[in-house]
Amino acid sequence: MAETHVLFVEDDDVIREATQLALERDGFRVTAMPDGLSGLDAFRAQRPDIALLDVMLPGMDGVSLCRRIRDESTVPVIMLSARADSIDVVLGLEAGADDYVTKPFDGSVLMARIRAVLRRFGHAGGADERGDGAADGGGLLAFGDLEVDTEGMEVRKDGTPVALTPTEMRLLLEFSSAPGTVLSRDKLLERVWDYGWGGDTRVVDVHVQRLRAKIGQDRIETVRGFGYKLKG
């Protein structure tokens, strides 16, 4: 992790300084900014490996900042929210965030989330590494007008390339490895988000919505009470 550069945008001086120290002790290089506008400038100038964004920021809020970052990059984004039940959590995920952590947060939880995100972004097609057979066939998979290249990590719809974030790509690989099979939200949290513990299933639901918007609304079916499946 010594080379990993974290952009941390937080307006609370105490939280920003304490978290920066904790991240640096864990071997991360940190650029800390107090507001959304300076955070966007720092992102554009330094191109960090991951961004941690507080939802409530002066100048430009964290959701807007996330959306601006996502317009320019697929860099992983984790939102920091003061309330787990806040609509801001969903808005942040819809804006393109990959995960969120609720404040006040335990330092070990934040580090675990950061490492989990970095692992899957370093291995966008990392289903092979689990040894469970997901996406292990390689080559080109076709589902109607949708083509998934599991080796080149490319997706096309009607022959047109579809831009997916690494999280969306991993989610699609899980579905395409078992078309017609229902995958529960908990199973997707475990496989895609590396959660070895219970997580918020809203993360899955919002990412499925984002994926549907890109590959076709009717391609992924909701099986009420169980989860989701890819139509074969």
C-alpha positions as semicolon CSV with decimal commas, in nm:
position;residue;x (nm);y (nm);z (nm)
1;M;0,000;0,000;0,000
2;A;0,305;0,229;0,023
3;E;0,245;0,370;-0,325
4;T;-0,129;0,415;-0,287
5;H;-0,234;0,780;-0,306
6;V;-0,555;0,874;-0,122
7;L;-0,747;1,196;-0,181
8;F;-0,938;1,272;0,140
9;V;-1,191;1,557;0,133
10;E;-1,338;1,645;0,473
11;D;-1,432;1,986;0,616
12;D;-1,406;1,890;0,984
13;D;-1,049;1,976;1,086
14;V;-1,030;1,719;1,366
15;I;-1,162;1,430;1,156
16;R;-0,949;1,529;0,858
17;E;-0,623;1,549;1,055
18;A;-0,685;1,236;1,264
19;T;-0,788;1,028;0,963
20;Q;-0,495;1,153;0,758
21;L;-0,254;1,049;1,032
22;A;-0,416;0,706;1,057
23;L;-0,397;0,654;0,681
24;E;-0,034;0,762;0,670
25;R;0,052;0,526;0,956
26;D;-0,093;0,247;0,742
27;G;0,139;0,339;0,457
28;F;-0,088;0,549;0,237
29;R;0,014;0,879;0,080
30;V;-0,260;1,130;0,159
31;T;-0,372;1,457;0,008
32;A;-0,629;1,612;0,242
33;M;-0,859;1,894;0,134
34;P;-1,122;2,090;0,333
35;D;-1,387;2,153;0,066
36;G;-1,528;2,020;-0,258
37;L;-1,376;2,274;-0,495
38;S;-1,022;2,229;-0,366
39;G;-1,084;1,856;-0,367
40;L;-1,175;1,865;-0,737
41;D;-0,865;2,071;-0,815
42;A;-0,647;1,824;-0,623
43;F;-0,805;1,530;-0,803
44;R;-0,738;1,680;-1,144
45;A;-0,383;1,782;-1,057
46;Q;-0,271;1,465;-0,880
47;R;-0,492;1,180;-1,007
48;P;-0,504;0,979;-0,681
49;D;-0,562;0,604;-0,662
50;I;-0,876;0,638;-0,448
51;A;-1,097;0,922;-0,319
52;L;-1,264;0,946;0,022
53;L;-1,535;1,211;0,014
54;D;-1,747;1,346;0,295
55;V;-2,108;1,399;0,184
56;M;-2,149;1,739;0,351
57;L;-1,883;1,972;0,211
58;P;-1,875;2,350;0,163
59;G;-1,850;2,496;-0,185
60;M;-1,935;2,171;-0,362
61;D;-2,099;1,885;-0,173
62;G;-1,954;1,536;-0,179
63;V;-2,223;1,395;-0,408
64;S;-2,158;1,663;-0,670
65;L;-1,784;1,612;-0,634
66;C;-1,827;1,237;-0,682
67;R;-2,030;1,298;-0,995
68;R;-1,762;1,530;-1,136
69;I;-1,490;1,275;-1,062
70;R;-1,692;0,994;-1,219
71;D;-1,740;1,203;-1,534
72;E;-1,362;1,207;-1,575
73;S;-1,237;0,883;-1,423
74;T;-1,321;0,534;-1,296
75;V;-1,103;0,586;-0,987
76;P;-1,266;0,422;-0,682
77;V;-1,472;0,651;-0,459
78;I;-1,586;0,589;-0,102
79;M;-1,840;0,828;0,048
80;L;-1,839;0,918;0,417
81;S;-2,187;0,981;0,553
82;A;-2,295;1,092;0,900
83;R;-2,613;0,882;0,888
84;A;-2,656;0,528;0,758
85;D;-3,023;0,595;0,678
86;S;-2,955;0,920;0,497
87;I;-3,077;0,965;0,142
88;D;-2,729;1,106;0,083
89;V;-2,595;0,749;0,088
90;V;-2,814;0,649;-0,206
91;L;-2,747;0,976;-0,387
92;G;-2,372;0,918;-0,348
93;L;-2,398;0,565;-0,486
94;E;-2,614;0,684;-0,773
95;A;-2,354;0,953;-0,848
96;G;-2,097;0,678;-0,901
97;A;-1,950;0,599;-0,558
98;D;-1,838;0,240;-0,509
99;D;-1,901;0,213;-0,136
100;Y;-1,970;0,422;0,172
101;V;-1,871;0,431;0,538
102;T;-2,087;0,577;0,815
103;K;-1,943;0,837;1,052
104;P;-1,827;0,814;1,321
105;F;-1,623;0,526;1,183
106;D;-1,373;0,289;1,336
107;G;-1,030;0,326;1,176
108;S;-0,999;-0,048;1,114
109;V;-1,335;-0,053;0,933
110;L;-1,229;0,232;0,706
111;M;-0,897;0,061;0,628
112;A;-1,076;-0,266;0,551
113;R;-1,316;-0,092;0,314
114;I;-1,032;0,091;0,138
115;R;-0,835;-0,230;0,090
116;A;-1,140;-0,419;-0,032
117;V;-1,210;-0,151;-0,294
118;L;-0,847;-0,139;-0,404
119;R;-0,833;-0,519;-0,435
120;R;-1,124;-0,532;-0,674
121;F;-1,003;-0,231;-0,871
122;G;-0,662;-0,390;-0,904
123;H;-0,831;-0,707;-1,031
124;A;-1,142;-0,595;-1,218
125;G;-1,179;-0,948;-1,350
126;G;-1,063;-1,111;-1,030
127;A;-1,334;-1,374;-1,014
128;D;-1,073;-1,625;-1,131
129;E;-0,874;-1,576;-0,812
130;R;-1,152;-1,708;-0,592
131;G;-1,133;-2,047;-0,755
132;D;-1,515;-2,073;-0,760
133;G;-1,543;-2,096;-1,137
134;A;-1,698;-1,752;-1,190
135;A;-1,599;-1,607;-1,526
136;D;-1,345;-1,887;-1,571
137;G;-1,450;-1,981;-1,922
138;G;-1,272;-1,687;-2,079
139;G;-1,348;-1,561;-2,426
140;L;-1,664;-1,397;-2,547
141;L;-2,005;-1,446;-2,386
142;A;-2,319;-1,339;-2,571
143;F;-2,661;-1,263;-2,421
144;G;-2,882;-1,137;-2,701
145;D;-2,742;-0,800;-2,810
146;L;-2,500;-0,798;-2,514
147;E;-2,143;-0,927;-2,551
148;V;-1,905;-0,971;-2,257
149;D;-1,536;-1,027;-2,327
150;T;-1,412;-1,185;-2,004
151;E;-1,049;-1,178;-2,117
152;G;-1,030;-0,827;-2,259
153;M;-1,268;-0,691;-1,991
154;E;-1,483;-0,525;-2,254
155;V;-1,860;-0,506;-2,298
156;R;-2,057;-0,425;-2,612
157;K;-2,427;-0,368;-2,668
158;D;-2,543;-0,387;-3,028
159;G;-2,175;-0,374;-3,120
160;T;-2,121;-0,045;-2,936
161;P;-1,868;-0,040;-2,647
162;V;-2,020;0,009;-2,302
163;A;-1,810;0,195;-2,045
164;L;-1,830;0,023;-1,705
165;T;-1,650;0,101;-1,383
166;P;-1,446;-0,187;-1,240
167;T;-1,717;-0,249;-0,978
168;E;-1,985;-0,264;-1,247
169;M;-1,765;-0,495;-1,452
170;R;-1,716;-0,734;-1,162
171;L;-2,089;-0,730;-1,097
172;L;-2,162;-0,814;-1,461
173;L;-1,900;-1,093;-1,455
174;E;-2,078;-1,250;-1,160
175;F;-2,408;-1,244;-1,346
176;S;-2,263;-1,360;-1,678
177;S;-2,081;-1,652;-1,514
178;A;-2,418;-1,802;-1,418
179;P;-2,693;-1,671;-1,648
180;G;-3,039;-1,759;-1,527
181;T;-2,913;-1,830;-1,176
182;V;-3,047;-1,612;-0,895
183;L;-2,771;-1,440;-0,698
184;S;-2,866;-1,304;-0,359
185;R;-2,764;-0,956;-0,248
186;D;-2,555;-1,104;0,033
187;K;-2,371;-1,329;-0,212
188;L;-2,301;-1,034;-0,442
189;L;-2,176;-0,828;-0,147
190;E;-1,937;-1,110;-0,062
191;R;-1,813;-1,173;-0,416
192;V;-1,805;-0,823;-0,564
193;W;-1,746;-0,600;-0,263
194;D;-1,528;-0,844;-0,068
195;Y;-1,750;-0,814;0,237
196;G;-1,667;-1,089;0,480
197;W;-1,941;-0,949;0,700
198;G;-2,296;-0,828;0,656
199;G;-2,323;-0,511;0,450
200;D;-2,583;-0,265;0,330
201;T;-2,769;-0,422;0,038
202;R;-2,849;-0,075;-0,097
203;V;-2,497;-0,082;-0,238
204;V;-2,596;-0,380;-0,452
205;D;-2,934;-0,238;-0,552
206;V;-2,796;0,095;-0,672
207;H;-2,513;-0,070;-0,867
208;V;-2,762;-0,304;-1,035
209;Q;-2,966;0,003;-1,133
210;R;-2,654;0,167;-1,276
211;L;-2,562;-0,151;-1,464
212;R;-2,914;-0,186;-1,606
213;A;-2,901;0,171;-1,735
214;K;-2,592;0,078;-1,937
215;I;-2,666;-0,273;-2,065
216;G;-3,046;-0,265;-2,085
217;Q;-3,316;-0,233;-1,822
218;D;-3,463;-0,578;-1,893
219;R;-3,131;-0,766;-1,903
220;I;-3,109;-0,817;-1,524
221;E;-3,425;-0,948;-1,363
222;T;-3,529;-0,888;-1,003
223;V;-3,644;-1,204;-0,828
224;R;-3,845;-1,060;-0,544
225;G;-3,734;-1,182;-0,203
226;F;-3,426;-1,360;-0,340
227;G;-3,201;-1,137;-0,551
228;Y;-3,115;-1,083;-0,917
229;K;-3,041;-1,293;-1,223
230;L;-2,910;-1,227;-1,573
231;K;-3,145;-1,331;-1,848
232;G;-2,972;-1,586;-2,068
